[in-house]
Amino acid sequence: MNHFLEMRGITKRFHDHVVLNRVHFNADAGQVHALIGENGAGKSTLMKVLAGLFEPDEGTIYLNGEPVSIQSPKQSQELGIAMIYQEIRLFQDLDITENVFMRREPVKKWSRLIDWDKAYKETRKYLDDFGLAFHARTPVKSLSSGQQKFVEIIKALSQNAKIIIMDEPTAALTEQEIETLFKVIRDLKKWGVAVIYISHRIEEIIQIADQMTVIRDGEAVQTCNVNEVELHDIVKAMAGKELDDRFPKLKVKLGKEVLRLDNVSYYGRIRNIQLGVRRGEIIGLTGLTGSGRRTLAKVLFGINGPFEGTIKLQGKTFTSMTPNLAKKNGLCYVTGINTEESLLPNSPIRENITLTNLERISSFGFLNAEKERKAAQDMINRLEIEIDEGESAGNLSGGKQKKVNFAKWLFANAQVLIIEEPTAGIDIGSKIDIYNMMNELVLSGASIIIISSDLSEILGMSDRIAVMYNGEIRKVFEREEATQESILYYASGGK
């Protein structure tokens, strides 16, 4: 049987390192084929070969049974292949239509001027087809991360894409946006588009995919129909070993209150926030897009201000906050999936780790390179990151970047950690490593606020769960009281 897409014996080397070893992969029109595996397994590299970013050292790609040569992204696009990356690649100051038709604007026959009426009309049709309620002239910067994902899908379809690769498409999406995305994917299947879906969220794969291929250590170790395999078997195939407990939450004896928010408000975006956090406690903070979770984190860390109300931290009361003041008093903000907000991708790992506490690696006001190297290597060893301190942070997998981000704040002696989307876009093994780090932190007396869109994670790792809606905390649950349904009820505006 010929498949719409076949990749046969794909091998890719970087210097002497074999990243892909004779990988076979196929996809069919009107189906979703999930590509799963741990970070660094080779999934993204395989798809970048298909997208024309890398040329394979060995192997052949077939479309409709015919061999094709893909040596550039332009050639891949001309063959009807589009890749939607984990990070947003849109022009934020332009509107939806301008992004969709960038560099391929329709022109009027006689005047050769851009036919904007036609462009807006076609964009509006796609928005209507997907049931998306925003206007074709809406500036992209006013959309949520999830809504921007849909714009990228529309852009791909407008280019007549027959194969759409989605790399961790739900990493920053709310439950509501994930439901909309799945509806869009089902529509794509009806239109005969082949969707290649890269994700670490196995529950999603079971829900949306028809077939799956597991990549491990650069090799395709299993391909099967999704309805023929159990979740336990998928996890084992990915990791190459048994993983017994996905959420290894420890019960820790809680101490005194270390953080208290009283009537904290910020320009109507968050209002009258009342919340306390105790020593050794993990608070889950969740809600839909626009609920105010991220704004609250930025107010607490002093990025957004001035605020109304008071923040009591480690026994001191503050009516204003700055990042430097927060850091000096043991509060840190471990940002989410946007690397540019958390790491310096072109700088060595040692500089990323030690940046938060230069005093510890300085002598007489001057940076001590040997102290810096030893301090960074010590943090790397403690967190078992298995990297070289001199490597650039941007070269790391998502899971290792998360760990480096943790390391830099542990180096600053953080005692209250706000952790945004702690495991978004990383594999199951790395997720458990992150959860175990959180356990070690609370055992040592630290306190954690998790901001997460993953309700399983919130339920699995929190002592209490605060649900936000429209800038307010609508409900605080004890862990044993909460369910996904009850959280979504309050997150959607229930009282």
N, C-alpha and C positions, 0 to 999 in steps of 0.2 A: 504493500500500500504506500503510495506517494503522499507525503505530507505537504501542506502549503509552504512551510519552512522546514528545512533540514540543515543542521550544522553537524558535519561528520568529521570526527577525528581532529577537533580543534585543539591545537597546542600553542601556548604562548609562553615565552621566556622573557624575563627581565634580567639581563646580564646572565649569570649562571643559575638563576633561580627559576624553576619551572612553576608557573602560576596556574596554567591549565595543561592537563595531560590527556590528550586524545579524548576530548569530551564529545559525546554525541547528545544532541538536543534537537527536539522538533516541536512545532506548534501548528495547529490547524485553524482554518478560518471558522469564525463563529464559536470559538472556544477560549476559555481562560486556562492558561498553563502556568502554574505557580513554580517559581524557581526559589528554592530555599536552601539554607545552609548557614553555618556560623560565620561571623565576621572574618574576612580574610580567606574564605573558602574558595573564592574565584567567581562568584555569581556576577558581580558588577563588571569584572574584567571580560567575562564571556559576552555580556550584553554590549559592552563598549566595542568589542570586535564586530558585533552585528550592526552597531550604530556608526561604524566607520572611524572611531577614535583610535583604535589599535588595529594593526594588521596581524593576522595569525602567522606564526612561523610554519605551521603545518595545518592541513585540513582544508575542507571545501564547504562553501555555503550554497545551498540550492533553494530557489524560489520556483514553485510550481514545476518542480522536477528539472529545472534548468540551472546549471552552475552560474554563479554570479561573482564578480570581483567587487569588493567594497573597500575602497582605499581612502575614503574621506566621508565626513558627515553629509556633505552635499550629495555624494553618490547614494548613500543610504537613504536620504530623504527622497531622492528621485525614484528609488525603487519602492517607495511607499512605506518606509520604516521610520517611526518617530519614537524618541526616548524622552520620557518625562522624569527628570531627575528628582532626587529627594529634596535638594535645595531649590527654591523658587528661582526661575530664570526669566523674569519679566521686567519690563521697564516700568518702575513704580510711578513715575510722573505722567505716564501716558494712560489713555483710557483703554477699555477692554478691546474695542475694535482696532485701535491703532497697534496694540500688541499682537492681536490675531493676524493682522495683515502686514506686519512689519517686513519690509523689503519685497513684498509681493502684492502691493496695493493695486486694485483693479483700475484701469484707466478708460476714459471715454474714447470712443472710436475716432471721433474727428478732431477733438481738441488736444488729446493726449494728456489731459489733466486727470488727476486722481478722481475716480468716481466714488466719493464718500457715501453717497446715498445707497449705492449697491453694497458697499462694504458693511455699513451699519445694518442694512436689511438682512444680509446673510448672517451676520453675528446674532441679530435678534432671533432669527429662525433657530439657530443652535441653542440659544438660551431657552427658548420656548420648548424645544424638543426635550431638553433636559429638566424642564420644570423649574428653572432658576429665575428668581423674581427680580434680579437687578437689571438696570438699564445698560444697553450697549455702549453708552457714553460715560459710564461710571469709571472714575479714575481707579486704577488697579490698587493704589496705595490705601484706598478706603475699604478694600475687601479683606476678609480674614484669610489666613493661610489656606484653609480648606477651599474657600471660594476661588482663590488664585489657582489652586490645582485644577479646578474645572475650566478655568480660562486656558490653561495649558493643554487640556484635553481637546477643547474646541479648536485651538490653534493647530493641533496635530490633525484633527479631522478635516479642517479646511484645506489642508495640504494633501488631501486624499490618501491619508495613511491607511494601509491595510494591516499593518502590524504596529501595535502600540505597546511599548515597554514602560511599565510603571515601577519605579524604584522606591520602595517603602512609601506608597502613596498615602497611608493613613497615619504617618508618624506624628503629625501635629494636628490631626483632625479630632473633633469632638464626636461623640456617639451619633449625634444627629447628622453631622456631615458625612460620617462613614456610611450611614444608611443611604444618603443621597448619592454618594460615590458608587455604591453597589448597584443602585438603580441605573446610574449612567453606564456602568460596565455591562449590565444585562441588556441595555439598549444597544451597546456596541456589538454584543454577540448577535443580536437580531439582524444587525446591519452587515454581518459577515466579517467583522474585524477580528483578527487574532490578538488577544491580550496576553502579554507575558507579565506576570505579577510577581515582583520580588518583595518578599515580606518575611519578618520573623514572627508575626502574630499567627500562630497555627490555627487558632479558632476562626480567624478571618479566612484563611486558606480553605478550611473545611467548608465554610459557608459559601464562598464565591467561586472556587476553582473547580475545573473539570478534571484536570490532570496535574501532576506535580513531578518535578525532578529535584532530587536532593544532591547538592554538590558538597563534597567534603575533601579538603586538602587538594583542591584542583582537579578532582575526578568526579564524574557523575556516578554515584553509588546506587541510585534507585530511581526508577521512573515507573509510575503506576497511576491508575485512576484513583481520585481522592476518595470516592465512596467505597473503595476496597481496602482501606488501611485505617488502623486505629491511631489515635493521637499519641499514645505511648510509643508505638512503633516509629512514628515520624520523628519524635524527639530522639529516640535511640539512634536512628539513621543519621540525623544531623550531628549529634555529639560523638557517635561511635562508642557510647557508653550509656549506662542507666543514669537518669536524673530523677531522684525520688521525689523531691519536694520543690515545686516551683516558687513557693513563697515561704522561705524559711524564717518566719517571724518569731523572735524570741520574746518571752514575757519578762519584762524588766521592772523591777521595783522603782516606782516614780518618786522623785524628790520634790523639792520646793519649786515654786513658779519662777521661771527665769525670764519669761517674756510676757508682757501684758499690754494689750491694745485696748484703750478706752475711747470710744466715740471717735475713732479715726476716720476722717473724710478727706477727699481730694477732688476738688472741682466737680463734684457731682458724679465722678466716675466710680468712686467707692464712697459709701455713706455709713456713718455710725457703726464702724466695725468694732465689735467687742469679742476679744478672744484671748485666752491665756494658754501658755505652753509650759509644761513642767519639765524638770530635769529628767532625762532618759525617755521622754515621750516622743512618739511619732504621730504628728497630726497630718491627716490627708486633707488637702484643699482641692476641691473639684468644682466643676460647673461647665456650662456650655460656652461657646465662643462669645466674647463680649461680656462675660459675667463679672469681670474685674479681678480675676485671680492674679494675672501678671502685673496689673497695675498695683495691687496690694503689695506684691513682692518688691516692686521698684520703690514704692513709698517706704517700706520697712528698711530697705538698703540705702535710702537717700538719693536714689537716681531721680525720682519724681518728688517734687516739693514746691512750695511749702504745703504742709498738711494741717488740718484742724484736729484737735484732740491731743492725746498723749500716748507716747510709747515708753513703757517701763522695761528696761533691759538690764539684767544683772543687778537689779536693785537701784539703778539710776533712772530718773524720769527725764524724758526728752520731749520738747515741743517742736524741735526741728532736727533734721538728720542729714548727714552726708555719708557717702561710701567710706571715707576715711574714719569718720566717727564710729560708724557701724563696725568696721573692721577692728578698730582699737578696743571695742567693747565685746568682741567675740562673735559678732553676727556676720554671716557671709551669704552670698547669693550664687549658687551653682547654677548657671544658666543652662538653657535647654539645647535644642538641636542646632541652633545657629552658631556655628563655630566662631564666626567673627565677633560674637559677643562674649566668648569665653576663652579662646586660645589665640595666640599669635601664630598662625599656620606656617609662616616662613622662618620662624625662630626655633632654635633648638629646644628640646623638651626641658632641659635643665633651666633655661631662662623662663619658660612658662611656669615651672613649678616654684621657682624662688622669687618671682616677681612680686608676690604678695607680702614678702617680709625681707626686704633687702638689708635691713639692719642686722639680721642674723648671719649674713654672709659678707659683712663689711668689716674692715679694720681701719681705724682712724679716719673714717669717712670715705674710704676707697673700697670698691668691690674686690673681694678676694676670690680669684678664679678657682683656686683649689678648694676653698670652703664651699663655693657654689656647686662644683662638680660632686663633691662628697655628699653634700646635703641632698641634692637631687637624686643621686644614686641610692641614698638611704631611703627616701620616700618611694622610689621605684621598687626597691627590694621589699619594703614593708607591705606594699599593695600588690606585689607579685605581678607587675605589669609586663615583664619579659620584653623590655625594649632597651635600646641604648640611649643614654642621656644626651648624646650629641645629635640624635636624629631629629629631623624637622617634625613639628607637631602635625603639620598638614598631611604628612605621609602615613599617618596612623589610621587604623580602622576605627569605626565609630565607637566600639566598645573600649578600645584603648584610649581614645580621646576623652571619653567620659571619666576614665580612671585618672588620667592626668589632670583633668579639671578638679576632681576630688583632691588629688595630691597637693595642688597649689593652695587650696584652702586649709587643708590639714597642716601644711607648713606654716600657715598664719595663725595656728592654734585656735581655729574656729570652735565655738561651743554651741552656737545656735545656727544650724544650716538650713537655708531655704533651697530646696533642690527641685528644679523645674524639669519635668519630663525625664526622670532619672534613667529610664531604659528605652526611650523611644528610638527605634531604628537599630537596635542591637540584638544579637542572637541570644538564645535561651541560656547557654552556658555563661555568657558575659552578664546577662541579667542577674543570674544567681550570685555571681561574684559581687555585683553592685549591692544586692540585697544583703549579702553577708558583711560587706563593708559598713552598711547602715547599722546592722546588728552590733558590730564591734564599736561603732561610734556611740550608740546609746548605752552599751555596757560600760563604756569609759566615762559616761556622764554627760555626753552631748545630747542636744535636743534637735529634732528634725521636723521641718514642715515640707511635705511632698506636694508639689503641684503637678497633677497628672490627669490626662484624658483617659487613661486606661483604668476603668472601674475595677477590673479584676485585681490590678496592682494596688489600687487604693484600699480595696476590701481586704487584700491579703497581707498588707504590711503596716496598716495604721492602727493606733490605739483608739483614736477618735477621728471622726470625719466631719469636716465643715463644708457645707454645700453653699455655693454662691449663686445668686441670680440678680442681674441688673445692678451690680455694685454693692449688694448687701449679702450678709450671711443669713440665709433663710433657715438653716437647720444645722445643729451639731449632734451627730450620732455617736453613741458608744459603738465600738467595733461590732459587738455581738447583736446590736439592734439593726444594723444597716443591711440593706439588700440593694442590688442594682436597680430594682423597680422603685424603691423608696427614694434612692438618691436622684434618679431621673425625674421623679415627681416634683421634688423641690427645685432641682436644677432647671426645670421647665416653667417655674413660676408658681408652683403649688404652695399653699399656706397651711 
